[in-house]
Every structure is written in structure tokens, then in C-alpha cells.
């Protein structure tokens, strides 16, 4: 009687494949407590002691080479134009981006690419679920931004659009 009958050979092959594929699933030590599909969240930190008439607060989420970005923008300068039409009905026209509240939220989903000390975000404006593409308030759909970056330590990432002026720095803290 042969030891490797066709059924045993098949079962042995399945066993070897299972052992080999399970080895590739071993997670490196730093990632053991983090689910494989987890998004790494970085939130923008505003400078202390500086007053702004307009601004934004960003939350970046990274996973592999994908990113999600939520930008909450605000302004204290809202333009409201009131007029009366030919029928005597009063109308108000407000800023198309900020409306009456002075606040708007944009959502972007895309990919990020790092080259030397630069990071480029290429994505699409979308809904709050990061699912359906929709245009921003200026009518654009595409989102492309490049920054010089400094990875200060494990908890701070500084993005600077052109590496020049400090108040333009976007300082992100890991959450």
C-alpha cells in the first residue's frame, strides 16, 4: 500500500498551502494592536493666541497609500445681497460656499504619494461618506495638493505648502 495515495497527496498539498499562507499573515510587532483596515487619524492643531477672521480645521486619515480628508472651513465675513424683484418679492443672495452660516465642510478621498520630503494628495471631492463624487462649492471635483513635510516625531507631522512662511504651516497631531 502506497503512503501517498491521490487523496492523501491532495490533503498533504492543502496542508502545506495552509501552513505557507498562514506564515504570510503574521503581523509585524508594531501593528499587532491595530486592525489591518484601521485608518490612522491626524488632526490639525491651530496656533495658540492668534485670532482669525476665517480659517479651516482639517482631519486627515491615512491607510496604506489612501487618504480621506475632512476640511471644516469658516469665515466671519459673509456677503449677503438683498434685493426686491419686479413682483415686489424680497430675495437674499449669500456666498455660494458659506451660505448664511459662514461654515462649510468638504470631504476628499484619494491617494497620497511621498517623494523625498514632499507629499502629494490627489483625490476627488465627495460626500460625507467618502463614497459619491460631488463638486466643491467652486464647481471643481479634483483635489490636488503638494506639501513639503517634516515628520517631527511619532505624534507630529508638519505640512508646509511652499516651505516659506510659518503661519502657513499645517501642524497635524496623531489621534
Secondary structure, DSSP 8 states (H G I E B T S, - for coil): --SS-HHHHHHHHHHHHHHHHHHTT---GGGTTS-TT--EEEEEE--TT---SEEEEEEEEEETTEEEEEEEEEES---EEEEE-TTS-EEEEE-TTTTTTTEEEEEEEEEEEEETTEEEEEEEEE-TTS-SB---TTS--EEEEEEEEEE-SSSEEEEESSS--GGG-EEEEE-
